[in-house]
Amino acid sequence: MEEGTSKSLGHCCDTGDDYDVLQWDTREDCEVRQILDRVADKWSLLVIALLDRRSLRFTELRREIDGISQRMLTRTLRHLERDGLVSRTVHPTVPPRVDYELTPLGATLHDTIRALVTWTEEHQKEIAAARAAYDVREAAERQAAERAEAGRAAVARDVLAGGR
């Protein structure tokens, strides 16, 4: 092991003097990356947003989240519970009633998500304009490439026709 290398498996930061704290580690085994992947996926974001209002039962969550399968909701809730963001309460009734709610840690994440949503709302027109400009550039580049290819094909036909 190189000198200065952390022995901790969860430690994924560079150990050199020139480490930029703003640079995210891209290795798959990076714990920070794994957490970001988990909390930033679309289903987790929706579950966290819904649970910020109140605790919900599984069926209520499934009804509220358009397009999520029962399996995916189960997996998402289990992962969020494992990460300490959601708590699961089983009530001793027949049939059993299970409620999900944000933990205090999950509530702090919701605040961060809300800030991201606010940023998105404030900049959605700029993003839409950038997308439209990009699409126009891409279409123009594609047309130019098609014209160039057609020109090359015409030259090739002329050369082949002249060579007969």
LOLUMNU-417916 format. One record per atom (N, C-alpha, C): residue in one letter; residue number from 1; x, y, z; atom name. Coordinates in steps of 0.2 Angstrom, whole numbers. Each point is the difference from the previous one (the first is absolute). Layout:
# residues N
> rest|nr|c1|c2|c3|atom
> A|NUM|X|Y|Z|CA
...
END
This chain:
# residues 164
> rest|nr|c1|c2|c3|atom
> M|1|4|-6|0|N
> M|1|-4|6|0|CA
> M|1|4|6|0|C
> E|2|-1|5|-4|N
> E|2|4|6|-1|CA
> E|2|-1|4|7|C
> E|3|5|4|1|N
> E|3|0|4|6|CA
> E|3|-5|6|-1|C
> G|4|-4|1|5|N
> G|4|-5|5|0|CA
> G|4|-7|-3|-2|C
> T|5|0|-6|-2|N
> T|5|-6|-3|-3|CA
> T|5|-5|-2|6|C
> S|6|-6|1|0|N
> S|6|-4|-1|6|CA
> S|6|-2|-8|-1|C
> K|7|0|-3|6|N
> K|7|-2|-7|0|CA
> K|7|-7|-1|1|C
> S|8|-4|5|1|N
> S|8|-7|-1|0|CA
> S|8|-3|-1|-7|C
> L|9|-4|-5|0|N
> L|9|-4|-2|-7|CA
> L|9|-4|6|-2|C
> G|10|-3|3|5|N
> G|10|-5|5|-2|CA
> G|10|3|7|-2|C
> H|11|6|1|1|N
> H|11|4|6|-1|CA
> H|11|2|0|-8|C
> C|12|-3|5|-3|N
> C|12|1|0|-7|CA
> C|12|4|6|-3|C
> C|13|2|4|5|N
> C|13|3|6|-2|CA
> C|13|8|-1|-2|C
> D|14|2|4|-4|N
> D|14|8|0|-2|CA
> D|14|3|2|6|C
> T|15|6|-2|1|N
> T|15|4|1|6|CA
> T|15|6|5|-1|C
> G|16|1|2|-6|N
> G|16|5|4|-2|CA
> G|16|-1|8|2|C
> D|17|5|4|0|N
> D|17|0|7|2|CA
> D|17|-5|4|-4|C
> D|18|0|-2|-7|N
> D|18|-4|4|-5|CA
> D|18|-7|-2|0|C
> Y|19|-3|-4|5|N
> Y|19|-7|-2|-1|CA
> Y|19|-5|6|0|C
> D|20|-4|0|-4|N
> D|20|-5|5|-1|CA
> D|20|-6|-2|4|C
> V|21|-2|3|5|N
> V|21|-6|-3|4|CA
> V|21|-7|1|-4|C
> L|22|0|4|-5|N
> L|22|-6|1|-4|CA
> L|22|0|-6|-5|C
> Q|23|5|-4|-1|N
> Q|23|0|-5|-5|CA
> Q|23|-3|-6|2|C
> W|24|-5|-3|-3|N
> W|24|-4|-6|2|CA
> W|24|4|-6|-2|C
> D|25|1|-5|4|N
> D|25|3|-6|-2|CA
> D|25|-4|-4|-5|C
> T|26|2|-3|-5|N
> T|26|-4|-3|-5|CA
> T|26|1|-8|1|C
> R|27|3|-2|4|N
> R|27|1|-8|1|CA
> R|27|-7|-3|3|C
> E|28|-1|-6|-3|N
> E|28|-6|-3|2|CA
> E|28|-1|-1|8|C
> D|29|6|-2|3|N
> D|29|0|-2|7|CA
> D|29|0|6|4|C
> C|30|-1|6|-2|N
> C|30|0|6|4|CA
> C|30|-6|1|4|C
> E|31|0|0|6|N
> E|31|-6|0|4|CA
> E|31|-4|7|-1|C
> V|32|3|5|-1|N
> V|32|-3|7|-2|CA
> V|32|-4|-1|-6|C
> R|33|3|-3|-5|N
> R|33|-3|-1|-7|CA
> R|33|-6|-5|1|C
> Q|34|1|-5|4|N
> Q|34|-6|-5|1|CA
> Q|34|-6|4|4|C
> I|35|2|4|5|N
> I|35|-6|3|3|CA
> I|35|-3|5|-5|C
> L|36|4|4|-4|N
> L|36|-3|5|-4|CA
> L|36|-4|-4|-6|C
> D|37|2|-6|-2|N
> D|37|-4|-4|-5|CA
> D|37|-7|-2|3|C
> R|38|0|-2|7|N
> R|38|-6|-2|3|CA
> R|38|-5|6|1|C
> V|39|3|5|3|N
> V|39|-5|6|1|CA
> V|39|-2|4|-6|C
> A|40|4|0|-5|N
> A|40|-2|4|-6|CA
> A|40|-4|-4|-5|C
> D|41|-1|-6|1|N
> D|41|-4|-4|-5|CA
> D|41|-8|3|0|C
> K|42|-3|-1|-5|N
> K|42|-7|3|-1|CA
> K|42|-5|-2|5|C
> W|43|1|-7|2|N
> W|43|-5|-3|4|CA
> W|43|1|3|7|C
> S|44|6|0|2|N
> S|44|2|2|7|CA
> S|44|-2|8|1|C
> L|45|1|4|-5|N
> L|45|-2|7|1|CA
> L|45|-7|0|1|C
> L|46|-4|-3|-4|N
> L|46|-7|0|1|CA
> L|46|-3|-2|6|C
> V|47|3|-6|3|N
> V|47|-2|-3|6|CA
> V|47|2|5|6|C
> I|48|6|3|-1|N
> I|48|2|5|6|CA
> I|48|-5|6|-1|C
> A|49|-1|3|-6|N
> A|49|-5|5|0|CA
> A|49|-7|-1|3|C
> L|50|-2|-6|-2|N
> L|50|-7|-2|3|CA
> L|50|0|-1|7|C
> L|51|5|-3|3|N
> L|51|0|-1|7|CA
> L|51|2|6|4|C
> D|52|2|6|-3|N
> D|52|1|6|4|CA
> D|52|-7|3|2|C
> R|53|-5|-2|-3|N
> R|53|-7|3|2|CA
> R|53|-2|-4|6|C
> R|54|0|-6|0|N
> R|54|-3|-5|5|CA
> R|54|2|-7|-1|C
> S|55|-1|-4|5|N
> S|55|2|-7|-1|CA
> S|55|-6|-3|-5|C
> L|56|3|-5|-3|N
> L|56|-5|-3|-5|CA
> L|56|1|-8|0|C
> R|57|-6|-3|-2|N
> R|57|1|-7|-1|CA
> R|57|2|-2|-7|C
> F|58|3|-6|0|N
> F|58|2|-2|-7|CA
> F|58|-4|1|-5|C
> T|59|-7|-2|1|N
> T|59|-4|1|-6|CA
> T|59|-2|7|-2|C
> E|60|1|4|5|N
> E|60|-1|8|-1|CA
> E|60|6|2|-4|C
> L|61|6|-2|2|N
> L|61|6|2|-4|CA
> L|61|-1|-2|-7|C
> R|62|-2|-7|-1|N
> R|62|0|-3|-7|CA
> R|62|-5|4|-4|C
> R|63|-6|2|3|N
> R|63|-5|4|-4|CA
> R|63|2|7|-2|C
> E|64|4|3|4|N
> E|64|3|7|-1|CA
> E|64|5|0|-5|C
> I|65|4|-5|0|N
> I|65|6|0|-5|CA
> I|65|-2|-4|-6|C
> D|66|-1|4|-5|N
> D|66|-2|-3|-7|CA
> D|66|6|-3|-3|C
> G|67|-2|-7|-2|N
> G|67|5|-3|-4|CA
> G|67|5|-5|4|C
> I|68|-1|0|7|N
> I|68|5|-4|4|CA
> I|68|-3|-7|1|C
> S|69|4|-5|-1|N
> S|69|-3|-7|1|CA
> S|69|0|-1|8|C
> Q|70|-3|-5|2|N
> Q|70|0|-2|7|CA
> Q|70|7|-2|2|C
> R|71|3|-4|-4|N
> R|71|7|-2|1|CA
> R|71|5|6|1|C
> M|72|-1|5|-5|N
> M|72|5|5|1|CA
> M|72|-2|4|6|C
> L|73|-6|1|2|N
> L|73|-2|4|6|CA
> L|73|3|-3|6|C
> T|74|-1|-7|0|N
> T|74|3|-4|6|CA
> T|74|7|1|0|C
> R|75|4|-1|-5|N
> R|75|7|1|0|CA
> R|75|2|7|2|C
> T|76|-3|5|-3|N
> T|76|2|7|2|CA
> T|76|-1|1|7|C
> L|77|-6|-2|3|N
> L|77|-1|1|7|CA
> L|77|5|-4|5|C
> R|78|1|-6|-2|N
> R|78|5|-4|4|CA
> R|78|7|4|-1|C
> H|79|2|2|-5|N
> H|79|7|4|-1|CA
> H|79|0|6|4|C
> L|80|-6|4|0|N
> L|80|0|6|4|CA
> L|80|-1|-1|7|C
> E|81|-3|-6|2|N
> E|81|0|-2|7|CA
> E|81|7|-2|2|C
> R|82|3|-4|-4|N
> R|82|7|-2|2|CA
> R|82|5|6|1|C
> D|83|-1|5|-4|N
> D|83|4|6|0|CA
> D|83|-2|5|6|C
> G|84|-5|-2|3|N
> G|84|-2|4|6|CA
> G|84|-4|7|-2|C
> L|85|-3|0|-6|N
> L|85|-4|5|-2|CA
> L|85|-7|-1|1|C
> V|86|-3|-6|0|N
> V|86|-7|-1|1|CA
> V|86|0|-5|6|C
> S|87|-6|1|4|N
> S|87|-1|-6|5|CA
> S|87|-6|-3|-2|C
> R|88|-1|-6|2|N
> R|88|-5|-5|-2|CA
> R|88|-3|-2|7|C
> T|89|-7|1|1|N
> T|89|-3|-2|6|CA
> T|89|-6|-5|-2|C
> V|90|1|-6|3|N
> V|90|-5|-5|-1|CA
> V|90|-5|0|6|C
> H|91|-7|1|-2|N
> H|91|-5|1|6|CA
> H|91|-3|-7|0|C
> P|92|-1|-3|7|N
> P|92|-2|-7|1|CA
> P|92|-8|0|-1|C
> T|93|-2|0|-7|N
> T|93|-7|0|-1|CA
> T|93|-1|-6|-5|C
> V|94|-6|-2|-2|N
> V|94|-1|-5|-5|CA
> V|94|-4|3|-5|C
> P|95|2|1|-6|N
> P|95|7|-2|-3|CA
> P|95|5|5|3|C
> P|96|6|-1|0|N
> P|96|5|4|3|CA
> P|96|0|7|-4|C
> R|97|1|5|4|N
> R|97|0|7|-3|CA
> R|97|8|2|0|C
> V|98|3|2|-5|N
> V|98|6|3|0|CA
> V|98|1|7|-2|C
> D|99|3|4|4|N
> D|99|0|7|-2|CA
> D|99|8|2|-1|C
> Y|100|1|5|-5|N
> Y|100|6|2|-1|CA
> Y|100|1|7|1|C
> E|101|5|3|3|N
> E|101|1|7|1|CA
> E|101|7|2|0|C
> L|102|2|6|-2|N
> L|102|7|2|0|CA
> L|102|2|0|7|C
> T|103|7|-1|1|N
> T|103|3|0|6|CA
> T|103|3|8|0|C
> P|104|2|2|6|N
> P|104|3|7|0|CA
> P|104|6|0|-5|C
> L|105|4|-5|-1|N
> L|105|5|1|-5|CA
> L|105|-3|0|-7|C
> G|106|-6|-3|-1|N
> G|106|-3|0|-7|CA
> G|106|-3|7|-1|C
> A|107|-3|3|6|N
> A|107|-2|7|-1|CA
> A|107|5|5|-2|C
> T|108|6|-1|2|N
> T|108|5|5|-2|CA
> T|108|2|-1|-7|C
> L|109|-1|-6|-2|N
> L|109|1|-2|-8|CA
> L|109|-5|4|-4|C
> H|110|-6|-1|3|N
> H|110|-6|4|-4|CA
> H|110|1|7|0|C
> D|111|3|3|5|N
> D|111|2|7|-1|CA
> D|111|5|2|-6|C
> T|112|4|-5|-1|N
> T|112|5|1|-5|CA
> T|112|-3|-1|-7|C
> I|113|-4|-5|0|N
> I|113|-4|-1|-6|CA
> I|113|-5|5|-2|C
> R|114|-3|3|5|N
> R|114|-4|6|-1|CA
> R|114|4|6|-3|C
> A|115|6|1|2|N
> A|115|5|5|-2|CA
> A|115|1|-1|-8|C
> L|116|1|-7|-1|N
> L|116|2|-2|-7|CA
> L|116|-6|2|-5|C
> V|117|-6|-2|3|N
> V|117|-7|1|-4|CA
> V|117|-1|8|-1|C
> T|118|2|4|5|N
> T|118|-1|7|0|CA
> T|118|5|3|-6|C
> W|119|6|-3|0|N
> W|119|5|2|-5|CA
> W|119|-3|-1|-7|C
> T|120|-2|-7|0|N
> T|120|-3|-2|-7|CA
> T|120|-6|5|-2|C
> E|121|-4|1|4|N
> E|121|-6|4|-2|CA
> E|121|3|7|-2|C
> E|122|5|3|4|N
> E|122|2|7|-2|CA
> E|122|4|0|-6|C
> H|123|3|-6|-3|N
> H|123|4|0|-6|CA
> H|123|-3|-4|-5|C
> Q|124|-6|-2|0|N
> Q|124|-3|-4|-5|CA
> Q|124|-1|3|-7|C
> K|125|-1|7|0|N
> K|125|0|3|-6|CA
> K|125|6|0|-4|C
> E|126|6|2|4|N
> E|126|6|0|-2|CA
> E|126|2|-7|-3|C
> I|127|-2|-5|4|N
> I|127|2|-7|-2|CA
> I|127|-4|-2|-7|C
> A|128|-6|2|0|N
> A|128|-4|-1|-6|CA
> A|128|3|3|-6|C
> A|129|2|7|1|N
> A|129|4|3|-6|CA
> A|129|6|-3|-2|C
> A|130|4|-2|5|N
> A|130|6|-4|-2|CA
> A|130|-1|-6|-3|C
> R|131|-5|-4|2|N
> R|131|-2|-6|-4|CA
> R|131|-2|1|-7|C
> A|132|-4|6|-1|N
> A|132|-3|1|-7|CA
> A|132|6|2|-4|C
> A|133|5|4|3|N
> A|133|6|2|-4|CA
> A|133|4|-6|-2|C
> Y|134|1|-4|5|N
> Y|134|4|-6|-1|CA
> Y|134|-3|-4|-6|C
> D|135|-7|-1|0|N
> D|135|-3|-4|-5|CA
> D|135|0|3|-7|C
> V|136|0|7|0|N
> V|136|1|3|-6|CA
> V|136|7|-1|-3|C
> R|137|5|0|4|N
> R|137|7|-1|-2|CA
> R|137|1|-7|-2|C
> E|138|-3|-5|4|N
> E|138|1|-7|-2|CA
> E|138|-3|-1|-7|C
> A|139|-6|3|-1|N
> A|139|-4|-1|-6|CA
> A|139|4|3|-6|C
> A|140|3|6|1|N
> A|140|4|3|-5|CA
> A|140|7|-4|-2|C
> E|141|3|-3|6|N
> E|141|6|-4|-1|CA
> E|141|-2|-6|-4|C
> R|142|-6|-3|2|N
> R|142|-2|-7|-4|CA
> R|142|-1|2|-7|C
> Q|143|-3|5|-2|N
> Q|143|-2|2|-7|CA
> Q|143|7|1|-3|C
> A|144|4|4|3|N
> A|144|7|1|-3|CA
> A|144|4|-7|-2|C
> A|145|-1|-4|5|N
> A|145|4|-7|-1|CA
> A|145|-4|-4|-5|C
> E|146|-6|1|-1|N
> E|146|-4|-4|-5|CA
> E|146|2|3|-7|C
> R|147|0|7|0|N
> R|147|2|3|-7|CA
> R|147|7|-2|-2|C
> A|148|5|0|5|N
> A|148|7|-2|-1|CA
> A|148|0|-7|-3|C
> E|149|-4|-4|3|N
> E|149|0|-7|-2|CA
> E|149|-3|-1|-7|C
> A|150|-5|4|-1|N
> A|150|-3|0|-7|CA
> A|150|5|2|-5|C
> G|151|4|5|2|N
> G|151|5|3|-5|CA
> G|151|5|-5|-1|C
> R|152|3|-3|5|N
> R|152|5|-6|-1|CA
> R|152|-3|-5|-4|C
> A|153|-6|-2|1|N
> A|153|-3|-6|-4|CA
> A|153|-1|2|-7|C
> A|154|-1|7|-1|N
> A|154|-1|2|-7|CA
> A|154|7|0|-4|C
> V|155|5|2|4|N
> V|155|7|0|-3|CA
> V|155|2|-7|-1|C
> A|156|-1|-4|4|N
> A|156|1|-7|-1|CA
> A|156|-3|-3|-6|C
> R|157|-7|1|-1|N
> R|157|-3|-2|-6|CA
> R|157|3|3|-6|C
> D|158|2|6|0|N
> D|158|3|4|-6|CA
> D|158|6|-4|-2|C
> V|159|4|-1|6|N
> V|159|7|-3|-2|CA
> V|159|-1|-7|-2|C
> L|160|-5|-4|2|N
> L|160|-1|-7|-2|CA
> L|160|-3|0|-7|C
> A|161|-4|5|-1|N
> A|161|-3|1|-7|CA
> A|161|5|2|-5|C
> G|162|4|4|2|N
> G|162|6|3|-5|CA
> G|162|5|-5|-1|C
> G|163|1|-5|4|N
> G|163|5|-5|0|CA
> G|163|-2|-6|-5|C
> R|164|-6|0|-2|N
> R|164|-3|-6|-4|CA
> R|164|2|1|-7|C
END
